[in-house]
Amino acid sequence: MRRTATTDCEIGGRQIRKDDQVLMWYVSANRDEDVFGDNADDLDVERHNADRHLSFGYGFHYCLGSRLAELQLRVLWEEILPRFNRIEIQAEPQRSFSSFIHGYTHLPVRVARR
């Protein structure tokens, strides 16, 4: 997400001048030591503030469709886990070419039925 500064200001100790281009990386925000502490790079779903990640936004900008997405993932795993013993990644995943969405376009896997 890119914005243009309308006035001179300072953010995080960095000087931003009027008309400077400022880019926000969601990936970086999800690893913010000021929010997540010393282990900000660790994936810890039991972290006391795990809901502060920005996958669905936060606060006023929280995604209205997040509950549907969470339900879809829950149903997906409820259907997959009883059917398969193992899911193995077969090759390096291919990521989407985007400065906005940090996702995958291709992830080959092999599954072993129960």
C-alpha positions as CSV (number, residue, x, y, z in Angstrom):
1,M,0.0,0.0,0.0
2,R,1.6,3.2,-1.1
3,R,0.8,6.8,-0.1
4,T,2.2,10.2,-0.8
5,A,3.1,12.4,2.3
6,T,1.1,15.6,2.3
7,T,3.3,17.3,4.9
8,D,6.7,16.9,6.4
9,C,6.7,14.6,9.4
10,E,8.6,11.9,11.3
11,I,7.6,8.3,11.6
12,G,9.6,5.8,13.7
13,G,12.5,8.2,13.9
14,R,12.6,8.6,10.1
15,Q,12.1,12.0,8.4
16,I,9.4,11.9,5.8
17,R,9.2,15.0,3.5
18,K,6.1,16.4,1.7
19,D,5.6,14.5,-1.6
20,D,7.8,11.5,-0.5
21,Q,6.4,8.1,-1.4
22,V,5.7,5.9,1.6
23,L,5.2,2.1,1.2
24,M,3.6,0.0,3.9
25,W,4.5,-3.7,4.0
26,Y,1.9,-5.9,5.8
27,V,4.5,-8.6,6.1
28,S,6.7,-6.3,8.1
29,A,3.8,-5.1,10.3
30,N,3.1,-8.7,11.3
31,R,6.7,-8.9,12.6
32,D,6.7,-5.6,14.5
33,E,8.8,-6.0,17.7
34,D,6.9,-3.1,19.2
35,V,3.7,-5.1,19.0
36,F,4.9,-8.7,19.2
37,G,8.0,-8.4,21.4
38,D,11.4,-10.1,21.1
39,N,10.0,-13.2,19.3
40,A,8.1,-11.2,16.6
41,D,9.4,-13.4,13.8
42,D,8.1,-16.6,15.4
43,L,4.7,-18.1,14.4
44,D,3.0,-18.4,17.8
45,V,-0.7,-18.9,17.6
46,E,-1.0,-19.0,21.4
47,R,0.7,-15.5,21.7
48,H,-1.3,-13.3,24.1
49,N,-2.0,-10.8,21.2
50,A,-2.1,-13.3,18.3
51,D,-5.2,-11.5,17.0
52,R,-3.1,-8.4,16.3
53,H,-1.7,-9.8,13.0
54,L,-2.9,-7.9,10.0
55,S,-4.2,-10.7,7.8
56,F,-7.7,-9.4,8.2
57,G,-6.9,-5.9,9.3
58,Y,-7.3,-4.6,12.8
59,G,-9.7,-2.4,14.7
60,F,-11.8,-0.1,12.6
61,H,-10.4,-1.6,9.4
62,Y,-11.1,-5.3,10.4
63,C,-12.3,-7.4,7.4
64,L,-16.1,-8.0,7.3
65,G,-15.5,-11.3,5.5
66,S,-13.0,-12.6,8.1
67,R,-15.5,-14.9,9.9
68,L,-16.5,-16.5,6.6
69,A,-12.8,-17.1,5.7
70,E,-12.1,-18.6,9.1
71,L,-15.2,-20.9,8.8
72,Q,-14.1,-22.0,5.3
73,L,-10.6,-22.9,6.6
74,R,-12.2,-24.8,9.6
75,V,-14.4,-26.8,7.3
76,L,-11.5,-27.5,4.9
77,W,-9.3,-28.9,7.7
78,E,-12.3,-30.8,9.2
79,E,-12.7,-32.5,5.8
80,I,-9.0,-33.0,5.0
81,L,-7.6,-34.3,8.3
82,P,-9.9,-37.4,8.6
83,R,-9.1,-38.5,5.0
84,F,-5.3,-38.2,4.9
85,N,-2.4,-39.4,7.0
86,R,0.2,-37.1,5.6
87,I,0.5,-34.1,3.3
88,E,4.0,-33.6,1.9
89,I,5.3,-30.6,0.0
90,Q,6.9,-31.8,-3.2
91,A,8.7,-28.7,-4.5
92,E,9.4,-25.1,-3.6
93,P,6.2,-23.1,-3.6
94,Q,5.7,-20.3,-6.1
95,R,4.7,-17.0,-4.6
96,S,2.4,-14.4,-6.1
97,F,4.2,-11.4,-7.6
98,S,2.5,-8.6,-5.5
99,S,3.5,-5.9,-3.1
100,F,0.1,-6.3,-1.5
101,I,-0.7,-10.0,-1.1
102,H,2.0,-12.3,0.2
103,G,0.6,-15.5,-1.1
104,Y,1.2,-18.6,-3.2
105,T,0.2,-19.4,-6.7
106,H,1.5,-22.9,-6.9
107,L,2.3,-25.5,-4.1
108,P,2.6,-29.1,-5.3
109,V,1.8,-31.7,-2.6
110,R,1.5,-35.4,-2.2
111,V,-1.2,-36.8,0.1
112,A,-1.4,-40.2,1.7
113,R,-4.9,-41.5,2.3
114,R,-5.8,-43.1,5.7
